[in-house]
Amino acid sequence: MKLLPTLLAALLMAAAVQTQAQAQTYTVLCSKVACGRLLVAESAGRVEVDYSYRNNGRGPDQKEVMAFAPDGAWMSYRTEGVSSYGARIAESFERQADGKVAWRSPVDSGERPGAARDAVYLPVQASPAWTARLAQSLLAARAPRIEALPVGRPAIERLQQLALPGQAYEIGLYVITGLDLEPTYLWLREDNHALFAEVYPGWGGTLQQGFEGELERLTDAQKQAQLARLQRLARELPQPLPGLTVIEGVRWFDAQAAVLRGPSDVYLYEGRIAAIARPGRFANAAPAQRIAGRGRTLLPGLVDMHAHLTAGELLLDLAAGVTAVRDVGNSNAELAELRGRVERGDVLGPRIAANGFIEGKSPFSSQADFVPDKLPDALAAIDWYAAHGYRQLKLYNSIRPEWVKPMVAHARSLSLRTGGHVPAFMTARQAVEAGFDEVHHINQITLNFLVGKTDDTRTLLRFNLVGDKAADLRLNDARTRDFIALLKKHGTVVDPTMTAFESQYTQRQGQPNPSYAMVAANLPAVVQRGLLSAEVDMDDAKARRWRASWKVMMDLLRRMNAAGIPLVAGTDATPGFALQRELELYVQAGIPAGQALKIATWNGAKYSDRLGDIGSIAVAKRADLLLVDGDPVADIRAIRRVALVFRGLNGQTQALSPAALYQSMGILPFVPAAEIAK
């Protein structure tokens, strides 16, 4: 009578041991610091996932359950949780017995009869465990690409293999295309194709627990694979313009005066602007290349003053005519390497300047190279940046308020400017009075009128407080006028990054993202669907209030510009497209288009210490230019119709076709490239 219970217990114990053996824990690393975890429990035909991390006071909390048939077919997928900015995650997919599939997400719902057995489901937001299961399905497929539901046709390729010390199995680096504007890289075990790691060079990654020390080696290997692709494009896409090139009869933007000049013939020679003359003035110049300028406008290359660059995003900037950026927070070593490759012409990308990022240590820290816990360590970080040629610092949320004055004073003694976020438990007024030369983000400016002494803006409160309360502000009051006067008195620069906030305060789930609605039709279908996902959930009342708060922020931007506050055009969003939208928002706010263009050219060059080389169309400056169809001073939307981009590089002039750049990323061109006649 005791045999059956004993046998049953033994079987249950064996099953538990087997289940435990198939469970795997992964560490999420932000920079090189553990900031979360991924738990994956796998049994026959079922995968359960728990994914969570925190960096910079935010991060997702997500659970997933995936079910598969014995032949590998996706039978169901369910996920729930909260996104990094607080939106609810709730999505499901199911394959029914008759072969019909149905899905429901925050952005869409639908069904389809007769979906292929090897079709995979693409959630709006998923964990690295889902990416690994997608990879396994792609590897098992017989066709190069397979159907994805609701949209898409992803493909996979193995790039290389690595041995792991002390392990019998190897790991492979795989690249998945068709999910985004750049390839998705993933490390899988080669014995069973289970997830080993997902790495983000410069930012960290998710690695199998116990192998966190492999991050650097995997990062280096992945970077080399990515570099090979970018180097190939750098060889194939630019068109050299040897000798003399003339852009004939073109209107050109005088960035300092913020007006159009011409028509003129603009000559480019050995990577520089050689001459600007009335049409036909140099009849005997004998240029090697001629480009028709009639009906077009020549602009100085645009400058994005708020970037966090990755190598895969460089082409997006160039395609939009963004020929220079200021990176305000990155891995210092990664960025220095990337900058060197761009300057040598090894990869295509905009010119890069960098701010020195310093964050204070706290439970809400954004992990970075310098996260000091004591003031002497913060001052030592400033010394490091000064020694390495940086000209400006970016201070972040967890810097202690009492550190700001001594840090600013130390920076000024080394000829460094200081800006960034307003540290928690300070107001923007206090930061400016303590010596900030620049303030980033329109929400940080708006919080000046809303934040209380105990409000912790290291959390999502720095976004939610603005949405909930800015609508009540009256910007013609004495407090607002006094604050704007303070900015004017101190010459404080404001980097508003309006595009970074537009969708957060105005988009509802399932609606087009307003920042990219005008380009979405040209983007891959998978990307288009992702743009329907809002960062914040809103009911009707919240939507009305947050939109009203957005209007207040737009009005505050207009008032700062009208008062003469120096503005710079940064994005903190999708490169290229976001800067185009940034300028459109300036015009919507009431800033004249010519002034908006000056902000994105002259001001950008001036406040990143590059005005002697770029930022305007003037003789001897670099030939970093863009040629657009139409007149963006009359209609700022013309800034999207980029026909050619020019770069002066290593004593040579290059032309880049935005159409070809976009096609290399799976994006449909917006206008044909301008013809270059020999």
LINPE-V142521 format. One record per residue. N is the residue number from 0. SS is DSSP state (a for helix, b for strand, c for the rest). OMEGA is omega in whole degrees, -180 to 180 (* if undefined). BURIAL is # if it has 24 or more other C-alpha atoms within 12 Angstrom, else .. Layout:
N | SS | OMEGA | BURIAL
N | SS | OMEGA | BURIAL
This chain:
0 | c | -180 | .
1 | c | -173 | .
2 | a | -175 | .
3 | a | 177 | .
4 | a | -179 | .
5 | a | 179 | .
6 | a | 179 | .
7 | a | 179 | .
8 | a | 179 | .
9 | a | 179 | .
10 | a | 179 | .
11 | a | 179 | .
12 | a | 178 | .
13 | a | 178 | .
14 | a | 180 | .
15 | a | 179 | .
16 | a | 179 | .
17 | a | 179 | .
18 | a | -180 | .
19 | a | 180 | .
20 | a | -179 | .
21 | c | 176 | .
22 | b | -177 | #
23 | b | 177 | #
24 | b | 178 | #
25 | b | 178 | #
26 | b | 173 | #
27 | b | 180 | #
28 | b | 172 | #
29 | b | -163 | #
30 | c | 177 | #
31 | c | -176 | #
32 | b | 177 | #
33 | b | -177 | #
34 | b | 179 | #
35 | b | -179 | #
36 | b | 175 | #
37 | b | 177 | #
38 | b | -179 | #
39 | b | 178 | #
40 | b | -174 | #
41 | b | 172 | #
42 | b | -176 | .
43 | c | 176 | .
44 | c | -176 | .
45 | b | 177 | #
46 | b | 176 | #
47 | b | -172 | #
48 | b | 173 | #
49 | b | -170 | #
50 | b | -179 | #
51 | b | 171 | #
52 | b | 176 | #
53 | c | 173 | #
54 | b | 179 | #
55 | c | 176 | #
56 | c | 180 | #
57 | b | -180 | #
58 | c | -176 | #
59 | c | 167 | #
60 | b | -170 | #
61 | b | 173 | #
62 | b | 179 | #
63 | b | 171 | #
64 | b | 180 | #
65 | b | 178 | #
66 | b | -175 | #
67 | b | 175 | #
68 | c | 178 | .
69 | c | 178 | .
70 | c | 178 | .
71 | c | -179 | #
72 | c | 177 | #
73 | b | -178 | #
74 | b | 178 | #
75 | b | 175 | #
76 | b | 176 | #
77 | b | 177 | #
78 | b | 176 | #
79 | b | 179 | #
80 | b | -177 | #
81 | b | -179 | #
82 | c | -176 | #
83 | c | -179 | #
84 | c | 173 | #
85 | c | 178 | #
86 | c | 180 | #
87 | b | 173 | #
88 | b | 179 | #
89 | b | -174 | #
90 | b | -180 | #
91 | b | 176 | #
92 | b | 179 | #
93 | b | 173 | #
94 | b | -177 | #
95 | c | -175 | .
96 | c | -178 | .
97 | c | 178 | .
98 | c | 179 | .
99 | c | 177 | .
100 | b | 178 | #
101 | b | 179 | #
102 | b | 177 | #
103 | b | 180 | #
104 | c | 177 | #
105 | c | -175 | #
106 | c | -178 | #
107 | c | 172 | #
108 | b | -180 | .
109 | b | 176 | .
110 | b | -178 | .
111 | b | 178 | .
112 | c | 170 | .
113 | c | 177 | .
114 | c | -180 | #
115 | c | -179 | .
116 | c | -178 | #
117 | c | 178 | #
118 | c | -179 | #
119 | b | 179 | #
120 | b | 179 | #
121 | c | 178 | #
122 | c | 175 | #
123 | c | 178 | #
124 | c | -174 | #
125 | c | 180 | #
126 | c | 173 | #
127 | a | 178 | #
128 | a | 176 | #
129 | a | 180 | #
130 | a | 179 | #
131 | a | 178 | #
132 | a | 174 | #
133 | a | 180 | #
134 | a | 180 | #
135 | a | 178 | #
136 | a | 180 | #
137 | a | 180 | #
138 | a | -180 | #
139 | a | -176 | #
140 | c | 180 | #
141 | c | -178 | .
142 | c | 180 | .
143 | c | 178 | .
144 | b | 178 | #
145 | c | -178 | #
146 | c | 174 | #
147 | b | -180 | #
148 | b | 3 | #
149 | c | -176 | #
150 | c | 172 | #
151 | c | 176 | #
152 | c | -178 | #
153 | c | 177 | #
154 | b | -178 | #
155 | b | 177 | #
156 | b | 174 | #
157 | b | -177 | #
158 | b | -179 | #
159 | b | 178 | #
160 | b | 177 | .
161 | b | 173 | #
162 | b | 177 | .
163 | c | 180 | .
164 | c | 176 | .
165 | c | -178 | .
166 | c | -179 | .
167 | c | -177 | .
168 | c | 172 | .
169 | b | 174 | .
170 | b | -178 | #
171 | b | 174 | #
172 | b | -179 | #
173 | b | 177 | #
174 | b | 178 | #
175 | b | 176 | #
176 | b | 179 | #
177 | c | 179 | #
178 | c | -174 | #
179 | c | 180 | #
180 | c | 175 | #
181 | c | -178 | #
182 | c | 176 | #
183 | b | -177 | #
184 | b | -175 | #
185 | b | 176 | #
186 | b | -180 | #
187 | b | 170 | #
188 | b | -177 | #
189 | c | 179 | #
190 | c | -179 | .
191 | c | -180 | .
192 | c | 174 | #
193 | c | 178 | #
194 | b | 170 | #
195 | b | -179 | #
196 | b | 166 | #
197 | b | -169 | #
198 | b | 176 | #
199 | b | -175 | #
200 | c | -180 | #
201 | c | -174 | #
202 | c | -180 | #
203 | b | -180 | #
204 | b | 178 | #
205 | b | -174 | #
206 | b | 176 | #
207 | b | -177 | #
208 | c | -177 | #
209 | c | -179 | .
210 | c | -179 | #
211 | a | 180 | #
212 | a | 179 | .
213 | a | -174 | #
214 | a | -176 | #
215 | a | -179 | #
216 | a | 178 | .
217 | a | 178 | #
218 | a | -179 | #
219 | a | -180 | .
220 | a | -180 | #
221 | a | 178 | #
222 | a | 179 | #
223 | a | 178 | .
224 | a | 178 | #
225 | a | -179 | #
226 | a | -179 | #
227 | a | 178 | .
228 | a | -178 | #
229 | a | 178 | #
230 | a | 177 | #
231 | a | 179 | .
232 | a | 179 | #
233 | a | 176 | #
234 | a | -170 | .
235 | a | -167 | .
236 | c | -178 | #
237 | c | 173 | #
238 | b | 179 | #
239 | b | 176 | #
240 | c | -177 | #
241 | c | 179 | #
242 | c | -173 | #
243 | b | 176 | #
244 | b | 176 | #
245 | b | 171 | #
246 | b | -165 | #
247 | b | 172 | #
248 | b | -174 | #
249 | b | 167 | #
250 | b | 179 | #
251 | b | -173 | #
252 | b | 173 | #
253 | b | -171 | #
254 | c | -179 | #
255 | c | -180 | #
256 | c | -180 | .
257 | c | 178 | #
258 | b | 175 | #
259 | b | 174 | #
260 | b | 175 | #
261 | b | 14 | #
262 | b | -178 | #
263 | b | 167 | #
264 | b | 179 | #
265 | b | -176 | #
266 | b | 178 | #
267 | b | -178 | #
268 | b | 178 | #
269 | c | 174 | #
270 | c | -179 | #
271 | b | 172 | #
272 | b | -173 | #
273 | b | -177 | #
274 | b | 173 | #
275 | b | -172 | #
276 | b | 175 | #
277 | b | -176 | .
278 | c | 178 | .
279 | c | -176 | .
280 | c | -179 | .
281 | c | -175 | .
282 | c | -177 | .
283 | c | -175 | .
284 | c | 178 | .
285 | c | 180 | .
286 | c | 178 | #
287 | c | 180 | .
288 | b | 176 | #
289 | b | 179 | #
290 | b | -179 | #
291 | b | 180 | #
292 | c | -177 | #
293 | c | -178 | #
294 | c | -179 | #
295 | b | 179 | #
296 | b | 177 | #
297 | b | -178 | #
298 | b | 168 | #
299 | b | 177 | #
300 | c | -179 | #
301 | b | -179 | #
302 | b | 175 | #
303 | b | -174 | #
304 | b | 177 | #
305 | b | -179 | #
306 | b | 168 | #
307 | c | -166 | #
308 | c | 162 | #
309 | c | -176 | #
310 | a | -177 | #
311 | a | -177 | #
312 | a | -173 | #
313 | a | -176 | #
314 | a | 178 | #
315 | a | 178 | #
316 | a | -176 | #
317 | a | -179 | #
318 | a | 180 | #
319 | c | -179 | #
320 | c | 175 | #
321 | b | -175 | #
322 | b | 177 | #
323 | b | 178 | #
324 | b | 169 | #
325 | b | 178 | #
326 | b | -174 | #
327 | c | 177 | #
328 | c | -174 | #
329 | c | 168 | #
330 | c | -176 | #
331 | a | -179 | #
332 | a | -180 | .
333 | a | -177 | #
334 | a | 178 | #
335 | a | 178 | #
336 | a | -180 | #
337 | a | 179 | #
338 | a | 179 | #
339 | a | -180 | .
340 | a | 178 | #
341 | a | -178 | #
342 | a | 178 | #
343 | a | -176 | .
344 | c | 179 | #
345 | c | 173 | #
346 | c | 178 | #
347 | c | 177 | #
348 | c | 177 | #
349 | c | 173 | #
350 | b | -172 | #
351 | b | 165 | #
352 | b | -175 | #
353 | b | 167 | #
354 | c | 177 | #
355 | b | -173 | #
356 | b | 176 | #
357 | b | 179 | #
358 | b | 174 | #
359 | b | -179 | #
360 | c | 177 | #
361 | c | 176 | #
362 | c | -176 | .
363 | c | -173 | #
364 | c | 163 | #
365 | c | -175 | #
366 | c | -175 | #
367 | c | 180 | #
368 | c | -178 | #
369 | c | 177 | #
370 | b | -174 | #
371 | b | 176 | #
372 | c | -179 | .
373 | c | -179 | .
374 | a | 179 | #
375 | a | 178 | .
376 | a | 177 | .
377 | a | 178 | #
378 | a | 177 | #
379 | a | 176 | .
380 | a | 177 | #
381 | a | 177 | #
382 | a | -179 | #
383 | a | -179 | #
384 | a | 178 | #
385 | a | -180 | #
386 | a | -179 | .
387 | c | 170 | .
388 | c | 177 | .
389 | c | -179 | #
390 | c | 179 | #
391 | b | 177 | #
392 | b | 167 | #
393 | b | 175 | #
394 | b | -171 | #
395 | c | -165 | #
396 | c | -172 | #
397 | c | 170 | #
398 | c | -179 | #
399 | c | -176 | #
400 | a | -178 | #
401 | a | 177 | .
402 | a | -167 | #
403 | a | -178 | #
404 | a | 179 | #
405 | a | 178 | .
406 | a | 178 | #
407 | a | -180 | #
408 | a | 180 | .
409 | a | 179 | #
410 | a | -179 | #
411 | a | 178 | #
412 | a | 178 | .
413 | c | 178 | #
414 | c | 175 | .
415 | c | 171 | #
416 | b | -178 | #
417 | b | 176 | #
418 | b | 176 | #
419 | b | 174 | #
420 | c | 171 | #
421 | c | -179 | #
422 | c | 179 | #
423 | c | 179 | #
424 | c | 169 | #
425 | c | 169 | #
426 | c | 177 | #
427 | a | 177 | #
428 | a | -179 | #
429 | a | 179 | #
430 | a | 178 | #
431 | a | 179 | #
432 | a | 178 | #
433 | c | 174 | #
434 | c | 178 | #
435 | c | 175 | #
436 | c | -176 | #
437 | b | 176 | #
438 | b | -180 | #
439 | b | 168 | #
440 | c | 179 | #
441 | a | 179 | #
442 | a | 178 | #
443 | a | 176 | #
444 | a | -177 | #
445 | a | 179 | #
446 | a | 179 | #
447 | a | -176 | #
448 | a | -172 | #
449 | c | -168 | #
450 | c | 175 | #
451 | c | -175 | .
452 | c | -177 | .
453 | c | -179 | .
454 | c | -176 | .
455 | c | -177 | #
456 | c | 170 | #
457 | c | -178 | #
458 | c | 177 | #
459 | c | 177 | #
460 | a | -178 | #
461 | a | 174 | #
462 | a | -173 | #
463 | a | 180 | #
464 | a | 179 | #
465 | a | -180 | #
466 | a | -176 | #
467 | a | -168 | #
468 | a | -176 | #
469 | a | -180 | #
470 | a | -178 | #
471 | a | -177 | .
472 | c | 174 | #
473 | c | -168 | .
474 | c | 175 | #
475 | c | -179 | .
476 | c | -176 | .
477 | a | -178 | .
478 | a | 179 | .
479 | a | 180 | #
480 | a | -180 | .
481 | a | -179 | .
482 | a | 179 | #
483 | a | 177 | #
484 | a | 177 | .
485 | a | 177 | #
486 | a | 180 | #
487 | a | -178 | #
488 | a | -176 | .
489 | a | -177 | #
490 | c | -175 | #
491 | c | 177 | #
492 | b | 176 | #
493 | b | 177 | #
494 | b | -166 | #
495 | c | -178 | #
496 | c | -177 | #
497 | c | -177 | #
498 | a | -180 | #
499 | a | -174 | #
500 | a | -174 | #
501 | a | -178 | #
502 | a | -179 | #
503 | a | -176 | #
504 | a | -175 | #
505 | a | -174 | #
506 | c | 173 | #
507 | c | -177 | #
508 | c | 179 | #
509 | c | 177 | #
510 | c | 178 | #
511 | c | 174 | #
512 | c | -173 | #
513 | c | -178 | #
514 | c | -175 | #
515 | c | -178 | #
516 | c | -176 | #
517 | c | 178 | .
518 | c | -171 | #
519 | a | -176 | #
520 | a | -180 | .
521 | a | -176 | #
522 | c | 176 | #
523 | c | -174 | #
524 | a | 179 | #
525 | a | 179 | #
526 | a | 178 | #
527 | a | -180 | #
528 | a | 179 | #
529 | a | -180 | #
530 | c | 176 | #
531 | c | -178 | #
532 | c | -179 | #
533 | c | 179 | #
534 | c | -173 | #
535 | c | 174 | #
536 | c | -180 | #
537 | c | 165 | #
538 | c | -175 | .
539 | a | -177 | .
540 | a | -180 | .
541 | a | 179 | .
542 | a | 179 | #
543 | a | -176 | .
544 | a | -178 | #
545 | a | 175 | #
546 | a | 177 | #
547 | a | 177 | #
548 | a | 177 | #
549 | a | 179 | #
550 | a | 176 | #
551 | a | 178 | #
552 | a | 177 | #
553 | a | 179 | #
554 | a | 177 | #
555 | a | 176 | #
556 | a | 180 | #
557 | a | -178 | #
558 | a | 178 | #
559 | a | 179 | #
560 | a | -180 | #
561 | a | 180 | .
562 | c | 179 | #
563 | c | 176 | #
564 | c | 179 | #
565 | c | 179 | #
566 | b | 170 | #
567 | b | -174 | #
568 | c | 173 | #
569 | c | -175 | #
570 | c | -173 | #
571 | c | -177 | #
572 | c | -176 | #
573 | c | -176 | #
574 | c | 175 | #
575 | c | -179 | #
576 | a | -176 | #
577 | a | 179 | #
578 | a | 175 | #
579 | a | 179 | #
580 | a | 179 | #
581 | a | -179 | #
582 | a | 176 | #
583 | a | 179 | #
584 | a | 176 | #
585 | a | -180 | #
586 | a | 177 | #
587 | a | -180 | .
588 | a | 179 | #
589 | c | 176 | .
590 | c | 179 | #
591 | c | -175 | #
592 | a | 179 | #
593 | a | 178 | #
594 | a | 178 | #
595 | a | 179 | #
596 | a | 176 | #
597 | a | 179 | #
598 | a | -175 | #
599 | a | -179 | #
600 | a | -177 | #
601 | a | -178 | #
602 | a | 179 | #
603 | a | 178 | #
604 | a | -178 | #
605 | a | -173 | #
606 | c | 166 | #
607 | c | 173 | #
608 | c | -179 | #
609 | c | -174 | #
610 | c | 178 | #
611 | c | -173 | .
612 | c | -176 | #
613 | c | 172 | #
614 | c | 178 | #
615 | c | 177 | #
616 | c | -177 | #
617 | c | -179 | #
618 | c | 177 | .
619 | c | 175 | #
620 | c | -179 | #
621 | b | -180 | #
622 | c | 175 | #
623 | c | -168 | #
624 | b | 170 | #
625 | b | 180 | #
626 | b | -177 | #
627 | b | 174 | #
628 | b | 179 | #
629 | c | -174 | #
630 | c | -178 | #
631 | c | 175 | #
632 | c | 176 | #
633 | c | -179 | .
634 | c | -174 | .
635 | a | -180 | #
636 | a | 177 | #
637 | a | 180 | #
638 | a | 179 | #
639 | a | -175 | #
640 | c | -176 | #
641 | b | -177 | #
642 | b | 177 | #
643 | b | 172 | #
644 | b | 180 | #
645 | b | 175 | #
646 | b | 170 | #
647 | b | -172 | #
648 | b | 175 | #
649 | c | 177 | .
650 | c | 179 | #
651 | b | 175 | #
652 | b | 177 | #
653 | b | 171 | #
654 | b | 178 | #
655 | b | 175 | #
656 | c | 175 | #
657 | a | 179 | #
658 | a | -180 | #
659 | a | 177 | #
660 | a | -180 | #
661 | a | -179 | #
662 | a | 179 | #
663 | c | 179 | #
664 | c | 179 | #
665 | c | -180 | #
666 | c | 177 | #
667 | c | -180 | .
668 | c | 179 | #
669 | c | 175 | #
670 | c | 176 | #
671 | c | 177 | .
672 | c | 175 | #
673 | c | -179 | #
674 | c | 176 | .
675 | b | -177 | #
676 | b | 179 | .
677 | c | * | .
